[in-house]
Amino acid sequence: MLKAIHAQENKDAAKEKATAVAVKLREMKLKEAAKKIEDSITETLTYMEFPYAHWSKLRSNNVIERLNREIRRRTRVVGTFPDGNSALMLVCARLRHVASKAWGTKRYMSMKHLEDMQKEEALVTG
């Protein structure tokens, strides 16, 4: 049901779908779940205020997940650490390495869409 909300083509349609999902959840006697959707739908759909080309990257956290997998992979090799500082030093070293390499400096999304959106708004308010 939640995927159906985010699959909508615009924010208004997503809000309508969220209302329908909340009604369905109440019929299923899931009042707390319905209340959670109603209370937080505006914040959840904030990414829809940006250009469509950015939606998938704004609503996911793939970059963070990839970084966490890399850190987990490195820390598992060591196994146990003598203290928290040694674990922190390994993680920081890995973060510095990632930041200096190609996938750490690669642009995640193009700002051209935002610049175009800003120009359109300036013309409208003009």
Contacts in CASP RR format, 6 or more apart in sequence:
PFRMAT RR
TARGET T0000
AUTHOR 0000-0000-0000
METHOD contacts of the structure
MODEL  1
MLKAIHAQENKDAAKEKATAVAVKLREMKLKEAAKKIEDSITETLTYMEF
PYAHWSKLRSNNVIERLNREIRRRTRVVGTFPDGNSALMLVCARLRHVAS
KAWGTKRYMSMKHLEDMQKEEALVTG
1 21 0 8 1.000
1 24 0 8 1.000
1 25 0 8 1.000
2 21 0 8 1.000
2 37 0 8 1.000
4 17 0 8 1.000
4 21 0 8 1.000
5 14 0 8 1.000
5 17 0 8 1.000
5 18 0 8 1.000
5 21 0 8 1.000
5 37 0 8 1.000
5 41 0 8 1.000
5 44 0 8 1.000
5 45 0 8 1.000
6 14 0 8 1.000
6 45 0 8 1.000
6 59 0 8 1.000
8 14 0 8 1.000
8 16 0 8 1.000
8 17 0 8 1.000
10 48 0 8 1.000
11 45 0 8 1.000
11 48 0 8 1.000
11 49 0 8 1.000
14 41 0 8 1.000
14 45 0 8 1.000
14 48 0 8 1.000
15 41 0 8 1.000
15 45 0 8 1.000
18 37 0 8 1.000
18 38 0 8 1.000
18 41 0 8 1.000
18 45 0 8 1.000
19 38 0 8 1.000
21 34 0 8 1.000
21 37 0 8 1.000
22 34 0 8 1.000
22 35 0 8 1.000
22 37 0 8 1.000
22 38 0 8 1.000
23 34 0 8 1.000
25 31 0 8 1.000
25 33 0 8 1.000
25 34 0 8 1.000
25 37 0 8 1.000
26 34 0 8 1.000
47 54 0 8 1.000
47 55 0 8 1.000
47 58 0 8 1.000
47 59 0 8 1.000
48 55 0 8 1.000
50 58 0 8 1.000
50 113 0 8 1.000
50 114 0 8 1.000
50 117 0 8 1.000
51 113 0 8 1.000
51 114 0 8 1.000
51 116 0 8 1.000
51 117 0 8 1.000
53 109 0 8 1.000
53 110 0 8 1.000
53 113 0 8 1.000
54 109 0 8 1.000
54 113 0 8 1.000
54 114 0 8 1.000
57 108 0 8 1.000
57 109 0 8 1.000
63 108 0 8 1.000
67 95 0 8 1.000
67 98 0 8 1.000
70 94 0 8 1.000
70 98 0 8 1.000
71 91 0 8 1.000
71 94 0 8 1.000
71 95 0 8 1.000
74 90 0 8 1.000
74 91 0 8 1.000
74 94 0 8 1.000
75 81 0 8 1.000
75 87 0 8 1.000
75 90 0 8 1.000
75 91 0 8 1.000
78 90 0 8 1.000
81 87 0 8 1.000
81 90 0 8 1.000
98 104 0 8 1.000
99 105 0 8 1.000
END
